[in-house]
């Protein structure tokens, strides 16, 4: 079994309690398109890429998901979330301490998110750029989560193999991405339950996370 060399963190819902801000914007967008969003549709978009999430909203409202329509909605959604992010981004419980734990242990650390670079840069003002050796955003890979590309890219930028990495995730989409990339995953669900499966270690919170917990997850998640 590979030694633990790096920890790769998802952002929204894992490090930052930002999904609630996305909720506001996505519900507003759906209403502006002619139909109120349901909690079920919103849940299905969690962890998706921008295009993937918008496609589900467009299907829900019964409008054509043309490239132009999606681009216009993405621009509006990004602008609205920028406004909401500017009001402050709260940490998830234990997240800041988890980042500092990884850094102090001398392990590699990357941020791997489906959020686009523009918004991630705003979030990094809260997260602290100094905490990450690499950052990978959803608009910087060929295929976003749930494809393995983002986590593979994160490991590559850190110069490590995915087999020596633990990913920290909160969503089914992100967990699938990390597992398919070859990472073990510490799953801390926030908005939606994540199915159990090989390579997955479940926690209710990042509070109290230790290096032994991370090494144990790498050695054989359950």
C-alpha positions as CSV (number, residue, x, y, z in Angstrom):
1,X,0.0,0.0,0.0
2,X,1.4,3.4,-1.0
3,X,2.5,5.8,1.7
4,X,0.4,8.9,2.2
5,X,2.0,11.8,0.3
6,X,-0.9,14.3,-0.3
7,X,-4.4,15.3,0.7
8,X,-6.7,16.7,-2.0
9,X,-9.6,18.8,-0.8
10,X,-12.9,19.6,-2.4
11,X,-14.2,23.1,-1.7
12,X,-17.9,23.8,-1.7
13,X,-19.6,21.9,1.1
14,X,-16.3,20.3,2.3
15,X,-14.1,23.2,3.3
16,X,-16.6,26.1,2.9
17,X,-20.3,26.2,3.8
18,X,-20.9,27.8,0.4
19,X,-23.6,25.4,-1.0
20,X,-26.2,27.5,0.8
21,X,-25.1,30.5,-1.1
22,X,-25.2,28.5,-4.4
23,X,-28.7,27.5,-3.3
24,X,-29.9,31.1,-3.3
25,X,-28.5,31.8,-6.8
26,X,-29.7,28.5,-8.4
27,X,-33.2,28.9,-7.0
28,X,-33.3,32.5,-8.3
29,X,-32.1,31.5,-11.7
30,X,-34.7,28.7,-12.0
31,X,-37.5,31.1,-11.0
32,X,-36.3,33.6,-13.6
33,X,-36.5,30.9,-16.2
34,X,-40.1,30.3,-15.5
35,X,-40.4,27.6,-12.9
36,X,-39.6,27.2,-9.2
37,X,-36.8,24.8,-8.5
38,X,-37.6,21.7,-6.4
39,X,-35.3,20.5,-3.6
40,X,-34.9,17.2,-5.6
41,X,-33.5,18.9,-8.7
42,X,-31.2,21.1,-6.6
43,X,-29.9,18.1,-4.8
44,X,-29.2,16.4,-8.2
45,X,-27.0,19.4,-9.2
46,X,-24.7,19.3,-6.1
47,X,-21.1,18.7,-7.0
48,X,-21.8,19.0,-10.8
49,X,-19.9,21.2,-13.2
50,X,-21.5,24.5,-14.2
51,X,-22.7,23.1,-17.5
52,X,-23.9,19.9,-15.9
53,X,-25.9,21.7,-13.2
54,X,-27.4,24.2,-15.6
55,X,-28.5,21.4,-18.0
56,X,-30.5,19.9,-15.2
57,X,-32.1,23.2,-14.3
58,X,-33.0,23.8,-18.0
59,X,-34.5,20.3,-18.2
60,X,-36.6,21.1,-15.1
61,X,-37.9,24.4,-16.5
62,X,-38.5,22.9,-19.9
63,X,-36.3,25.2,-21.9
64,X,-33.7,24.4,-24.6
65,X,-30.2,24.0,-23.1
66,X,-28.5,25.6,-26.1
67,X,-24.9,26.7,-25.8
68,X,-26.0,30.3,-25.9
69,X,-28.7,29.9,-23.3
70,X,-26.3,28.0,-21.0
71,X,-23.5,30.6,-21.5
72,X,-25.9,33.4,-20.6
73,X,-27.2,31.6,-17.5
74,X,-23.6,30.7,-16.4
75,X,-22.6,34.3,-16.7
76,X,-25.6,35.4,-14.6
77,X,-25.1,32.7,-12.0
78,X,-21.4,33.5,-11.6
79,X,-22.2,37.2,-11.2
80,X,-24.8,36.5,-8.6
81,X,-22.6,34.1,-6.6
82,X,-19.8,36.6,-6.7
83,X,-22.2,39.0,-4.9
84,X,-23.1,36.4,-2.4
85,X,-19.5,35.3,-1.8
86,X,-18.6,38.9,-1.1
87,X,-20.8,38.8,1.9
88,X,-18.5,36.3,3.5
89,X,-17.8,32.6,3.3
90,X,-18.1,30.5,6.4
91,X,-15.9,27.5,7.1
92,X,-17.3,24.0,7.5
93,X,-16.6,22.6,11.0
94,X,-13.0,21.5,11.4
95,X,-12.0,22.4,7.9
96,X,-9.5,25.1,8.7
97,X,-7.8,22.9,11.3
98,X,-7.7,20.0,8.8
99,X,-5.9,22.2,6.2
100,X,-3.3,23.3,8.8
101,X,-2.8,19.7,10.0
102,X,-1.9,18.6,6.5
103,X,0.4,21.6,6.0
104,X,2.2,21.1,9.3
105,X,2.8,17.4,8.6
106,X,4.6,18.4,5.4
107,X,2.1,16.6,3.1
108,X,1.2,17.9,-0.3
109,X,-2.1,19.7,-0.4
110,X,-4.3,20.6,-3.4
111,X,-7.7,22.2,-3.8
112,X,-9.8,20.2,-6.4
113,X,-13.1,21.8,-7.2
114,X,-15.8,21.9,-9.9
115,X,-16.2,25.6,-9.3
116,X,-14.8,27.8,-12.0
117,X,-11.5,29.7,-11.5
118,X,-13.1,33.1,-11.2
119,X,-15.1,32.1,-8.2
120,X,-12.4,29.9,-6.7
121,X,-10.0,32.9,-6.6
122,X,-12.6,34.8,-4.4
123,X,-12.9,31.7,-2.2
124,X,-9.1,31.5,-1.8
125,X,-9.1,34.8,-0.1
126,X,-10.9,33.0,2.8
127,X,-9.1,29.6,2.4
128,X,-5.6,31.0,2.1
129,X,-3.6,30.4,-1.0
130,X,-0.5,29.6,1.0
131,X,-2.2,26.4,2.2
132,X,-2.3,24.8,-1.3
133,X,0.5,23.5,-3.5
134,X,-1.9,23.3,-6.4
135,X,-5.5,24.3,-7.3
136,X,-7.6,22.7,-10.0
137,X,-10.9,24.2,-11.1
138,X,-13.8,22.8,-13.1
139,X,-13.1,24.9,-16.2
140,X,-9.5,23.8,-16.3
141,X,-9.9,20.1,-17.1
142,X,-11.4,18.3,-20.1
143,X,-14.0,16.5,-18.0
144,X,-15.1,17.8,-14.6
145,X,-16.3,15.7,-11.7
146,X,-17.6,12.9,-11.6
147,X,-14.8,12.2,-14.2
148,X,-11.4,11.4,-12.6
149,X,-9.7,14.2,-14.5
150,X,-9.7,16.9,-11.7
151,X,-8.1,14.6,-9.1
152,X,-5.6,13.1,-11.5
153,X,-4.6,16.7,-12.4
154,X,-4.3,17.7,-8.7
155,X,-2.0,14.8,-8.0
156,X,0.0,15.5,-11.1
157,X,0.6,19.1,-10.2
158,X,1.8,18.0,-6.7
159,X,4.1,15.4,-8.4
160,X,2.6,12.5,-6.6
161,X,0.6,9.4,-7.6
162,X,-3.1,9.3,-6.9
163,X,-2.5,6.0,-5.1
164,X,-0.6,8.0,-2.4
165,X,-3.4,10.5,-2.0
166,X,-6.5,10.9,0.2
167,X,-9.3,13.1,-1.1
168,X,-11.7,14.8,1.2
169,X,-15.2,15.1,-0.3
170,X,-18.9,15.8,0.6
171,X,-20.9,14.8,-2.5
172,X,-21.6,11.6,-4.5
173,X,-20.2,13.4,-7.6
174,X,-16.9,14.3,-6.0
175,X,-16.5,11.0,-4.3
176,X,-17.0,9.2,-7.6
177,X,-14.4,11.4,-9.2
178,X,-11.8,10.8,-6.5
179,X,-12.4,7.0,-6.3
180,X,-12.2,6.6,-10.1
181,X,-8.9,8.6,-10.1
182,X,-7.4,6.1,-7.7
183,X,-7.6,8.1,-4.4
184,X,-8.9,6.9,-1.1
185,X,-11.6,9.2,0.1
186,X,-12.6,10.7,3.5
187,X,-16.3,11.4,3.0
188,X,-18.0,14.1,5.1
189,X,-21.5,14.5,3.7
190,X,-23.0,18.0,3.9
191,X,-26.2,18.4,1.9
192,X,-26.8,14.9,0.5
193,X,-25.9,11.3,1.5
194,X,-23.0,9.6,-0.2
195,X,-23.3,5.8,-1.0
196,X,-20.9,3.6,0.8
197,X,-18.3,1.7,-1.3
198,X,-14.7,0.6,-1.5
199,X,-12.1,3.2,-0.7
200,X,-14.5,5.4,1.3
201,X,-14.1,6.3,4.9
202,X,-17.1,8.2,6.4
203,X,-17.0,10.9,9.0
204,X,-19.7,13.2,10.3
205,X,-17.3,16.1,10.6
206,X,-13.7,17.2,10.0
207,X,-13.5,18.2,13.6
208,X,-10.9,16.2,15.4
209,X,-9.3,14.8,12.2
210,X,-5.8,13.4,12.8
211,X,-2.9,12.2,10.6
212,X,-3.7,8.7,11.8
213,X,-7.2,9.1,10.4
214,X,-5.8,10.1,7.0
215,X,-3.3,7.3,7.0
216,X,-6.0,4.8,8.0
217,X,-8.2,6.0,5.1
218,X,-5.3,5.6,2.7
219,X,-4.6,2.1,4.0
220,X,-8.1,0.9,3.3
221,X,-11.2,3.0,3.5
222,X,-14.5,1.4,4.4
